Amino acid sequence: MPIVAIVGRPNVGKSMLFNKLAGRRLSIVEDTPGVTRDRLHALCEWRGRAFTLFDTGGIEPRTDDEMLKFMRAQALIAIDNADVAILLADVRAGLTAADKDVADMLLKAKKRAVVAVNKCDGIGAAPAEIYEFYGLGLGEPYPVSALHGHGTGDLLDACLEAFPPADEEGRQDDAIHVAIVGKPNVGKSSLLNRLLGEERAIVSDMAGTTRDAIDERLEHPLGPFVFTDTAGLRRKAKVEYGIEHFGVLRAIAAIKRSDACLILLDARDGVTEQDTKVAGLAHEAGKPSVIVANKWDIVEKDEKTMKRITDGIKRDLGYMPYAPVEFISALTGSRVGRLFERIRYVYDKAGVRIPTGQLNEALAEAAMRVQPPTDKGKRLKIYYMTQVSSRPPRFVAFCNDKELFHFSYLRYLENQIRQTFGLDGTPIVMTVREKGEE
């Protein structure tokens, strides 16, 4: 997912433009310079293309103030990680030396940039003063009004042209894209190196070594794989603004564009609170997953240890009972080879398509075993069910009254479908519609 950062000197309207593009008030807007000290981000979409938009503090290239230095450092990190930077200036103030200094930063960073000149609030032709902003050396300036929204469409079109190719357009092969995710220091980089058979990723005992999402392709007898090593996902309160913040965002983006996920745990710790949140990201994204208990070589074990830990994982991650559990040692390589078969298995299951006739036969049998619920003498009637998509399998059930379709009965039908058609390894999405409803 591309990253767009709004940068510029203080008090040119960056936060107001951010709020206008994001469609909601997220940044504090004041006339006082320096109100925005950290970076805020929002997920946005334009012409069917999703991107992450960042608001940054004002850049004062020459200052001795410690807070302004901090804000400048934060903005420079945003520039370094962004795919496109929007340099925002103020038409009323004209082209200033500070604007030129910010433009020089973008040119030195060789960053794709779009110049937006704010406070062009009038309707009609752009004011003549806008043409002096060609002097920034970053191409055509776009007149915008962050207050009213004028010109933001043309600005976003210019950003869109500067975006890198979409993942879907760049994926021409049939490789299975796998995101390796987990909290810091559970061995994600060690596992990547073991899977690839060589040292590609830096391995350290210090949490946070991996800052970006790293893609590595591997040809395997089961087919081509692309593994993505991601930054460790810590609790939000512990994520410091800076490079780590962008690493977390890219890890989340890697989950969304993956075909399957390897969710790494430390076998010694079992499932921690942070593990449940990381696994929840993969589950909510609808990704087939394999839960990988790493560091199995240093666990004190007997003949019952594996079952006890597996039962604990299934209990603590009760919302994803479909995910198989594997015990490995990325350090020694023990049982790592089994992961390829597991990934291929869950990937294939996520792509299953069930004919409507077979699906409704299974539905009828399930309804015979357990009658649909009733309320005040009115019984739920399920007319039919159909699969509308795959990866993950999505089903729509049409009934007489959605209010009667209790959550527990929906889970019962989901389990029956999973057992009948062997959909272990993949999440299932069930939607209820009343007859005649779109």
C-alpha positions in Angstrom: 0.0 0.0 0.0 1.6 3.3 -1.1 2.4 5.9 1.6 1.7 9.6 1.0 3.2 12.2 3.3 2.1 15.8 3.6 5.1 18.0 4.3 6.0 21.6 4.4 6.9 24.5 6.7 4.7 25.3 9.7 1.2 26.8 9.4 0.5 26.2 5.7 -2.5 24.0 6.4 -1.1 20.5 6.4 -3.4 19.2 9.1 -6.5 20.8 7.5 -5.6 19.2 4.1 -5.0 15.9 5.9 -8.5 16.0 7.5 -10.1 16.9 4.1 -8.4 14.1 2.3 -9.0 11.6 5.1 -12.7 12.6 5.3 -12.7 13.1 9.0 -11.2 15.3 11.7 -8.1 13.5 12.9 -5.6 16.3 13.2 -5.8 19.3 15.5 -6.2 22.4 13.4 -5.0 25.7 14.8 -3.5 28.9 13.4 -0.5 28.5 15.8 2.6 27.0 14.1 3.8 23.7 15.6 0.5 22.3 16.8 1.2 19.0 15.0 4.2 17.5 16.6 3.9 13.8 15.7 2.6 12.0 12.6 -0.9 10.9 12.2 -2.0 8.5 9.5 -5.2 7.4 7.9 -6.2 4.8 5.3 -7.6 6.5 2.2 -8.8 5.5 -1.2 -8.9 7.3 -4.6 -10.1 5.9 -7.9 -10.1 2.4 -6.4 -6.5 2.6 -5.1 -5.9 2.5 -1.4 -3.0 4.3 0.3 -1.9 5.5 3.7 -1.8 9.3 4.2 0.5 10.9 6.8 0.3 14.3 8.4 3.6 15.6 9.7 4.8 18.5 11.8 6.1 21.6 10.1 9.6 21.5 8.9 11.9 24.4 10.1 15.2 23.6 8.3 17.1 26.1 10.4 16.3 26.2 14.1 17.8 25.7 17.5 14.5 24.9 19.2 14.5 21.3 20.4 10.8 20.7 19.7 11.2 22.0 16.2 14.2 19.8 15.7 12.2 16.8 16.8 9.4 17.7 14.4 11.8 18.1 11.6 13.3 14.7 12.3 9.9 13.1 12.4 9.0 14.7 9.0 12.3 13.5 7.5 11.5 9.9 8.5 8.1 10.3 6.9 9.8 11.6 3.7 12.2 8.7 3.7 9.5 6.1 4.0 6.9 7.8 1.7 6.3 6.8 -1.9 5.0 10.2 -2.7 5.4 13.5 -0.8 2.9 16.4 -1.1 4.8 19.6 -0.5 2.2 22.1 0.7 2.8 25.8 0.4 0.7 29.0 1.1 -0.3 31.1 -1.8 -0.9 34.1 0.4 2.7 34.1 1.8 4.2 33.4 -1.6 7.3 31.3 -2.2 9.5 31.5 0.9 13.1 30.4 1.7 11.7 27.7 4.0 9.6 26.3 1.1 12.8 26.1 -1.0 14.7 24.4 1.8 11.9 21.7 2.1 12.0 21.2 -1.7 15.8 20.8 -1.6 15.3 18.1 1.1 12.9 16.2 -1.3 15.3 16.6 -4.2 18.2 15.3 -2.2 16.1 12.4 -1.1 15.2 11.7 -4.8 11.6 11.5 -3.6 8.6 11.7 -5.9 6.9 14.9 -4.9 3.8 16.9 -5.9 3.5 20.6 -5.1 0.2 21.8 -3.7 -0.4 25.5 -3.1 -3.0 26.0 -0.4 -5.5 28.7 0.4 -6.6 29.1 -3.2 -10.1 29.4 -1.9 -11.7 31.2 -4.8 -13.7 29.5 -7.6 -12.4 29.8 -11.2 -8.9 30.3 -12.6 -6.0 29.8 -10.2 -4.4 33.0 -8.9 -1.4 34.3 -10.8 0.8 34.0 -7.7 0.8 30.2 -8.1 3.2 30.3 -11.0 6.2 31.4 -8.8 6.0 27.9 -7.2 7.5 26.4 -10.4 10.7 27.8 -8.9 10.8 24.9 -6.4 11.9 22.6 -9.3 9.4 19.9 -8.5 7.1 20.3 -11.5 3.6 21.7 -11.8 2.0 23.3 -8.7 -1.6 22.4 -8.0 -3.9 25.0 -6.5 -5.9 23.6 -3.6 -8.2 24.8 -0.8 -7.8 22.6 2.3 -10.8 24.5 3.8 -13.3 23.9 1.0 -11.7 21.0 -0.8 -11.2 22.7 -4.2 -8.5 21.1 -6.3 -8.0 18.0 -4.2 -9.1 15.7 -6.9 -6.4 16.9 -9.3 -3.9 16.7 -6.5 -4.8 13.1 -5.8 -4.7 12.3 -9.5 -1.1 13.6 -9.6 -0.2 11.4 -6.6 -1.8 8.4 -8.2 0.4 8.8 -11.3 3.4 8.7 -9.0 2.4 5.6 -7.2 4.3 2.4 -7.8 2.5 -0.3 -9.7 -0.3 -2.1 -7.8 0.6 -5.4 -6.2 -2.1 -7.1 -8.3 -0.6 -5.8 -11.5 2.9 -6.8 -10.5 2.0 -10.4 -9.6 2.1 -12.2 -12.9 3.1 -15.6 -11.6 1.4 -18.2 -9.5 3.6 -17.9 -6.4 2.1 -18.2 -3.0 2.8 -15.0 -1.0 3.4 -15.8 2.7 3.7 -13.2 5.4 5.8 -14.3 8.5 4.3 -12.4 11.4 4.6 -12.3 15.2 5.7 -10.2 18.1 9.3 -9.1 18.3 12.1 -11.6 18.9 10.2 -14.8 18.2 12.5 -15.8 15.4 10.9 -14.5 12.2 14.1 -13.6 10.5 15.8 -16.9 11.6 12.8 -18.8 10.1 13.1 -16.9 6.8 16.8 -17.7 6.6 16.1 -21.4 7.4 13.3 -21.6 4.7 15.6 -20.0 2.1 18.6 -22.0 3.1 20.9 -18.9 3.4 21.4 -15.8 5.4 19.2 -13.2 3.8 17.8 -11.4 6.9 19.7 -9.9 9.8 19.3 -12.0 13.0 19.8 -10.5 16.4 18.6 -11.1 20.0 17.6 -7.4 20.1 13.9 -6.9 19.4 13.1 -4.6 16.5 16.0 -5.6 14.2 13.7 -6.0 11.2 12.2 -2.6 10.3 10.7 -3.2 6.9 8.9 -6.0 5.1 11.4 -8.1 3.1 10.2 -10.2 0.1 12.2 -13.3 -0.8 11.3 -15.7 -3.6 11.9 -19.4 -3.4 11.4 -22.2 -6.0 10.1 -25.4 -4.3 8.8 -28.7 -5.5 5.4 -27.7 -4.2 5.5 -24.5 -6.3 7.0 -21.0 -6.0 6.7 -19.2 -2.7 7.4 -15.5 -1.8 8.1 -15.1 1.9 7.8 -11.7 3.6 9.7 -11.2 6.8 8.0 -8.4 8.7 8.8 -6.2 11.6 7.7 -7.5 15.0 4.2 -6.2 16.1 4.4 -4.7 19.6 1.7 -3.3 21.7 0.6 0.1 20.3 1.6 2.0 23.4 5.2 0.7 23.0 5.6 1.5 19.3 7.8 4.6 19.1 7.3 7.1 16.3 10.0 6.7 13.8 11.2 3.9 11.6 9.5 1.3 13.8 6.1 2.9 13.2 6.4 2.5 9.5 7.7 -1.0 9.9 4.5 -1.9 11.8 2.4 -0.4 9.0 4.2 -2.3 6.3 3.8 -5.5 8.3 0.0 -5.0 8.4 0.1 -4.2 4.7 2.1 -7.4 4.1 -0.7 -9.5 5.8 -3.3 -7.9 3.7 -1.6 -8.6 0.4 -0.5 -12.1 1.4 -2.1 -15.4 0.3 -1.3 -17.1 3.7 0.3 -16.3 7.0 2.8 -18.0 9.3 2.0 -16.8 12.8 5.1 -17.3 15.0 4.9 -17.9 18.7 7.6 -18.6 21.3 6.8 -22.2 22.3 8.1 -21.5 25.8 5.6 -18.7 26.4 2.5 -20.1 24.8 0.0 -17.5 23.6 0.5 -14.1 25.0 -1.9 -11.1 24.8 0.1 -9.7 22.0 0.1 -13.0 20.1 -3.7 -13.0 20.1 -3.7 -9.5 18.6 -1.2 -10.5 15.9 -3.2 -13.6 15.0 -6.4 -11.5 15.0 -5.0 -9.3 12.2 -4.5 -12.4 10.0 -8.0 -13.8 11.0 -9.8 -10.5 10.3 -8.0 -10.2 7.0 -9.4 -13.6 6.0 -6.0 -15.2 5.5 -5.4 -19.0 5.9 -2.8 -19.4 8.5 -0.4 -21.8 10.2 0.4 -21.3 13.8 4.1 -22.0 14.3 5.5 -22.6 17.8 9.2 -21.8 17.4 12.2 -22.5 19.7 10.9 -26.1 20.3 14.5 -27.2 20.7 14.9 -25.4 24.0 11.6 -26.4 25.6 11.8 -28.9 28.4 9.4 -31.6 27.3 8.0 -35.1 27.8 5.6 -37.2 25.8 2.6 -34.9 26.8 4.2 -31.5 26.3 3.2 -31.0 22.7 -0.4 -31.9 23.3 -0.6 -29.7 26.4 0.9 -26.7 24.5 -1.3 -27.4 21.4 -4.4 -27.5 23.6 -3.4 -24.2 25.2 -2.9 -22.6 21.8 -6.3 -23.8 20.5 -7.9 -22.5 23.7 -6.3 -19.1 23.7 -6.8 -18.6 19.9 -10.3 -20.0 20.0 -11.5 -17.6 17.3 -9.4 -19.5 14.7 -9.8 -23.2 15.4 -9.1 -23.9 11.7 -5.4 -23.0 11.9 -3.1 -26.0 12.2 -0.2 -25.9 14.7 3.4 -26.8 13.9 6.3 -27.1 16.3 9.7 -26.1 14.9 13.1 -24.9 15.6 14.3 -22.2 13.2 17.7 -22.4 14.8 18.3 -26.1 14.2 15.9 -26.5 11.2 13.9 -29.2 13.0 10.5 -29.7 11.3 10.8 -26.5 9.2 10.4 -28.5 6.0 6.8 -29.4 7.0 5.8 -25.8 6.7 5.8 -25.9 2.9 3.2 -28.7 2.9 1.1 -26.9 5.5 1.2 -23.6 3.6 0.2 -25.3 0.3 -2.6 -27.2 2.1 -4.2 -24.1 3.7 -3.8 -22.1 0.6 -5.6 -24.7 -1.5 -8.4 -25.0 1.1 -9.0 -21.2 0.9 -9.5 -21.5 -2.8 -12.2 -24.2 -2.7 -15.5 -23.5 -4.6 -18.5 -25.5 -3.5 -21.4 -26.0 -6.0 -24.7 -24.5 -4.7 -26.5 -27.8 -5.0 -24.0 -29.6 -2.7 -24.0 -26.7 -0.3 -27.8 -26.8 0.1 -27.8 -30.5 0.6 -25.4 -30.1 3.4 -27.6 -27.2 4.7 -30.7 -29.4 4.7 -28.9 -32.2 6.6 -27.6 -29.7 9.2 -31.1 -28.3 9.7 -32.5 -31.8 10.2 -29.9 -32.5 12.9 -30.5 -29.2 14.7 -33.7 -27.3 14.1 -33.4 -23.6 13.3 -34.3 -21.4 16.3 -37.7 -19.9 17.1 -38.8 -16.8 18.8 -42.4 -16.1 20.0 -43.7 -18.8 17.8 -41.9 -17.7 14.7 -39.3 -20.1 13.3 -36.3 -19.2 11.3 -36.5 -20.5 7.7 -33.3 -20.7 5.6 -34.3 -20.8 1.9 -30.9 -21.5 0.4 -27.2 -20.7 0.7 -24.6 -20.0 -2.0 -20.9 -19.3 -2.1 -20.1 -15.9 -3.5 -16.3 -15.9 -3.5 -13.1 -17.7 -2.3 -9.9 -16.8 -0.5 -11.4 -16.9 2.0 -14.6 -18.9 1.2 -17.6 -16.5 1.6 -21.2 -17.8 1.9 -24.5 -16.0 1.9 -27.6 -17.5 3.5 -31.0 -16.2 2.6 -33.7 -16.5 5.2 -37.1 -15.1 6.2 -35.9 -13.0 9.2 -32.4 -12.0 10.0 -33.3 -11.3 13.7 -34.1 -15.0 14.2 -30.7 -16.1 12.9 -28.9 -16.4 16.2 -25.1 -16.1 16.2 -24.7 -19.6 17.8 -26.7 -21.2 14.9 -24.6 -19.4 12.4 -21.5 -20.8 14.0 -23.2 -24.3 14.0 -23.7 -24.0 10.2 -20.2 -22.8 9.7 -18.8 -25.8 11.6 -21.0 -28.2 9.6 -19.9 -26.7 6.3 -16.3 -26.9 7.4 -16.6 -30.6 8.4 -18.6 -31.6 5.4 -16.3 -30.1 2.8 -13.0 -30.3 4.6 -12.4 -26.5 5.0 -9.9 -26.8 7.8 -7.0 -24.4 7.5 -9.0 -21.4 6.2 -11.4 -18.9 7.8 -15.0 -18.9 6.6 -17.1 -15.8 6.2 -20.9 -16.2 6.7 -23.4 -13.5 5.8 -27.1 -13.5 6.3 -29.6 -11.8 4.0 -33.4 -11.7 4.0 -35.1 -13.0 0.9 -35.3 -10.2 -1.7 -32.5 -8.2 0.0 -29.5 -7.3 -2.2 
